[in-house]
């Protein structure tokens, strides 16, 4: 109980901004995960629209891959990104390894299948309703895609929140490519893992409380959007 009480007090200090280092950790977590969710959304939504509207030979295989990739192991994704960003890797000249950019990249890869698969599931029923009227009206693929996105906005907002929730709770991939460097790449999840290993349970629990609040907030927002839809 002592650890829990101390953790609760630390969490209150953190929420109040009394600890600059912990505030920096939370801020970095939100920035990295928010950026990754946004990039995954910008990449995955057009792909989902293409898979919904298009009729091409590899469409079925792409759908299978998008859904299968929902279970991508984070550590494997982190390892692949590490190899790409290392000095001898294809993206080595960017100098992103052990920097927030590498963490955003890894989380984007993990969130992209979520956006693609869930957005496709949201757009497919809409397409069945408006496909014939749009084709009769002579609409091209771009206009069809815009109409689908407009009609499915509440569902797509839920998709974005799901991608953000996936990113904010991830630890394996960002630990590999970020290195958990104090003041540079330390996020809530990597800090929790480190403090638990060090035996500082109150600090780990405090960060866990904050992370749980963020995840609950995302879940509540998703539920509200679903009810409005």
N, C-alpha and C positions, 0 to 999 in steps of 0.2 A: 504493500500500500504506500510506503514511503516513496518508492520509485514512481508510482503512478501520480502521487500528489506533486512531486517535484517536476515530473513531465508536464503535468497540466499547467503549472505555473510558468514553465519555460515556453509552453505553447502560447499562453496569454502574452508573455513578453514579446514573442515573435510576432504575433498578430498586431501588437501595439507598436512594432518597429523599434523596440528597445535594444535589440541585439543586431548590430549592422551586419555581422557575418552571416547569421542565420537568415536575415532578410535578403541578403545577396543570394544565398543558396535558393531560397524560394523564388526570388525574381528570375534567376537563371532557369530554373525548372519550367516556369510558366512561359518564358520567352522561347526556349528551345522547343518545348512541346507544342506551343501555339504556332510557331513557324513551321514545324514539321507537319502538323495537321493541315495548315493552309496550303503548303506545297503539295501534299498528298491529295488534297481536295481539288486543286487546280489541275493536277495531272490526271487524277482518277475519274473526275466527272466527265470530261470529254471522251475518255475511253469507254466509260459506262454508256454514254449516249450513243457512241459508235456501235457498241455491241448490241444496243437495243434497236437501233434503226437499221443498221447495216445487215446485209445478207451476203456473206462471203464464205469461202471454203473453210478457213481456219477459225471461224467464229465460235463454233462449239468447243474447240480445243482451248481457245482463249478464255472462255467462260469457266471451263473445268480448272484451268490453271489459276484463275483469279480466286476461285473458291478454295482450291487446295492450298493456296498461299496464305490463307487466313491463319493457318497453323505454323507459319514460319518460325523456327527456333531463333529467338533473339540473339543468342550467342553466336550462332552460325552467321547471321546477318552481320553482326559486329565484326566477325573474323573476315568476311568477304570485303566489307568496307575498309577494314584495316589494311588488307593486302592491296586494295586499289589506291589507298591514300599513302602508303608507305613510300619511302624515297625511290624504290625501284618499281613502284606501281604505276598504273596508267594515269592516275590522277595525282601522283606524287608532287608534281610542280606546283600544285595549288597551295601546298603547305597547310592543309586543314587538319592533319592528324594531331590529336590531343588538343584540339580547339573546339569551341562550341559548334563551328560549322560542320565538323565531322559527326557530332552528336545529332544535329538536325538531319544530316544525310541519312544516318542509320535509322532514325525514327521515321523519316519519310518513307523509307523502303518498307518498314513494318506496317505503317498505316495505309499505304497505297492499296494493298489488296482489300482492306476493309472498305475503303471508299468505293473502289470499283465494284465489288460484289454487292454491297448494300445499296449503292446508287442504282445499279442495274435492276435490282429487285424493286426499287421504288419507281423507276421510270417505265418498266415493262407494262404494268397495268394501264398506266396513262397512255402509252403508245397504242395499246389495243383499242382504246376509246377514240383517239383522234387520228389514227393512221389514215383511214379512208377519207374523212373530210379534208385533211391536209393534202393528200395526194390529188383529190379532185380539184382542190384549189390551186394545184400546181406548185406547192411549196417544195423547195429544195432541201437537202440534208441539213444545211446550216439553220434555216428557219425552223425546221422540224425539231432540231435539237434545242433551240431557244424556247420554243413553245413547251416542250417537255419539261425543261428546267423551271420555267415560270409556273407551270401547273403543280409541280412537285416540290415547291419551295419548303413547306414545313417538313416534309420527309427528308429533304436534303440537309436541312439544318440539323436534324437528328443524326444524319450520317456524319456531319462534321464533328459533332460532339462525341460520337463514338470513336472517331479517329483521334481526337484529342485525349479522350480517356485512355485509349490504348497507349498513346505516347507518354503521357504523364506518369503512368504506372510502370514503365519499362526500366530495367536496370542492366540486364546482361549486355546488350549491344553498346550502350553508351559507356559502360565501364571499360569495354575493350578499346573503343576508339577515342574516348575522352580521357582515360587515365585517372579520373577522380582527383584532379589537381586542385588543391585548396585555392580559392579565390579566382579560379579560371574555369574549371569544368566540373565542379562538385555540385550535384543536384540533390534533391531530397532523397531519391531512392538510393543513390550511391553513398550519400552521407549516412543514411540509416544502416546500410550494410557495413560501412566502416566503423561507426560508433558501436554497433552490436559486437563486432569482432574485438574492439578495444575494451568492451565491458562497460561502456558509458550508456547504460540502459535508459536513464531519464532523458538524455538528449535524443536518443534514437526513438523513444516513445513520443517525445514532443514533436519531432518531425513526422512521425507516423500519424499523429493526430491531425496535423496540418494537411498532410497528403490525403488522409481519409476525408477531411472536410471538402477538399477540392473535388475528389472523386464523387462524393455524395452530392455536391452541387451540380456536377455534370449530369449525374443520374437524374436528379430532380428536374433539371432543365429539359432533359430528353423526355421524361415522362409528361411534363407540361406541354411540350410541343406535340407529342403523340395525341394527347387529349384534345388539343386545339384542332389538330388535323381531323 
